[in-house]
């Protein structure tokens, strides 16, 4: 196929999916994180009650709830010329709360 610009159009070779993630938010929480003992795993050791943490530490909210809309395209043929997976998306809006203390904590993480 040839598109309007005269370029080859390979879109018919891709299965297309839409993924909408809604009401995402980012929190900075003070939690103890340590390596597991012999009889522990990371999943049981670092299990967090997110709902309780979210209520207790509302002031640690870094990013307001936001939505992400993703388009995922998976190539239906094996080809070295075409990407196997293509991902694109939109982020309608993003707002957050930053203080000097939060900035310091973020820099420690990085």
C-alpha positions, -999 to +999 in steps of 0.1 A: +000+000+000+011+036-007-002+064+016-011+100+006+026+111+010+038+085-014+054+063+013+047+027+018+020+020+044+026-010+066-002-003+091-022-033+078+006-056+091-001-046+127-026-056+153-038-025+171-047-022+208-058+008+229-049+009+266-064+035+288-049+039+323-070+062+344-067+078+378-030+071+383-011+090+410+024+090+424+032+090+461+064+094+480+062+072+511+086+067+539+089+029+542+115+005+554+129-016+526+155-043+533+167-075+518+146-106+527+158-132+551+161-168+540+124-176+546+110-143+532+105-130+497+105-094+485+067-096+478+058-105+513+085-084+530+077-051+512+039-055+510+023-021+516-013-012+524-016+014+496-050+026+506-040+033+542-007+049+531-025+071+507-049+084+534-022+088+561+004+106+539-018+127+516+008+155+520+033+133+502+013+133+470+037+142+443+015+140+412-023+145+410-044+118+395-038+116+358-048+095+328-026+079+301-039+067+267-016+043+250-018+028+215+000-005+211+007-020+177+021-055+173+036-067+140+018-098+127+048-110+106+085-116+113+105-089+096+139-074+103+128-042+086+097-035+107+095-029+144+079-058+163+061-035+187+052+002+184+039+022+214+025+057+213+003+076+236-011+108+251-009+124+285-038+148+286-026+168+317-002+164+345+001+185+376+020+180+408+031+194+441+068+199+447+084+213+479+121+216+487+118+186+510+103+165+482+129+177+458+156+166+482+140+131+486+137+127+448+173+136+443+183+110+470+164+084+450+181+093+417 
